[in-house]
Amino acid sequence: MPKAQQVPSKLAAAARNGAISFVNELDSTELMTGAATITVLPAGPTLSSKAVNTAGLTIDGTTVAAGQALQFHVTGGDAGVTYVVTASANTDATPAQTLVGQVEFRVR
């Protein structure tokens, strides 16, 4: 399961975009597909815009092609708390794989 090396932070009042790359988990022609399931623990922040990326993006300085990452938008949370976002989606492989990744973020 990919786990981000960096621990991003945000102010409690800020809204931030996040993404988890699955580049190193996917087979050479495989892509993420369907609905993304994205949750956060402990409860508190609100997650929205949960989706497989539809365009290329850069995550931690690495270019990630469409269909190779899961994206989300996060708001809220309590200052001083570190949260764990867990994201999963199926792939277009036969049979389909379900890949899961995590990223931590701190609210300051």
N, C-alpha and C positions, 0 to 999 in steps of 0.2 A: 504494500500500500504506500503510495507516495505521501510523504509528509514534508511540507515546506520547510526549508532551512531557516528562513528569516521569520521573525515574529513581528509583523507590522503592528502599529498602534494607531489609535484614533482618539479624539476627544469625545466625551459622551454625547455632545450635541452635534457631532459631525456625522456625515453620511459618506461611506466609502464603498468603492467597488473592489471586489476580490475575485481571484481566479486560481484554480488548481490545475496544473498541467499533468497530463497522462502520457506525454510523449514517450517516456521510457517504459511504459506499461503496455502500449499498443503494439500489435504486430505491424509489419511494414505497410500494409495497405488498409489496415483497420481504422475505423473511426468511431467516436462516441455517437450515439443516436438516441432518439426518443426523449422522454422527460427526465430531467435531472432531479434527484432527491437530495436536498441540502438541508441539514439541521445544525443547530448550535446548542452547546452545553457549556456551562449551566444556562438555564433559561434566562432571558432578559432582552438581548438584542433582537431586532426584527430583521428577517431576511426576505428579500424580494428579488425579482428579475432573475430567478434561478433557471439556468439554461446551458445547453451545450453551445460553445462559441461558434458563431456563424461567419466570422471573419478572422483573419490572422491577428494575433496580438503578441505583446512581449511580456513575459513573466520572468522576473529576476534576471533580466538581460538576455533571455533566450527567446527567439522567435518561435511561436507556436501556431501551426496552421489551423484553419477552420476544422472543427470536429475533433480536436485533440485536447480540449480543456473544458472545464465547467466553470461558469461565471455566476456571480451573485452580487447583490447590493446589500449593505448592512447599515443599520441605523440603531441608535440607542446603546444601552448597556450601562453598567455601573463603573465609575472610576475606581481603579485599583484592581479590577478583576481581569483575569486572563480567560478567554473563551476559546473553545475548540469547535471549528466548523468542520463537519463531516459531509462529504459530497460523494454521490454515486450515480452511475448511469450504466445502461447496457451499451454494448458495442454492436457493430454490424457483422461481426464474425459469425460463422456457422459451425457449431452452435454459438449463440451469443454469450459473451462474457459479461459479468457485472463487475466493474472496477470501482474501487473505493479509495478516496484520498482525504487527507486532513490538512488543515492549516490552523495554527493558533494565532490569536490577535489579542492585544492588550488595550483596555480602555483606560485612558489617563485623564 
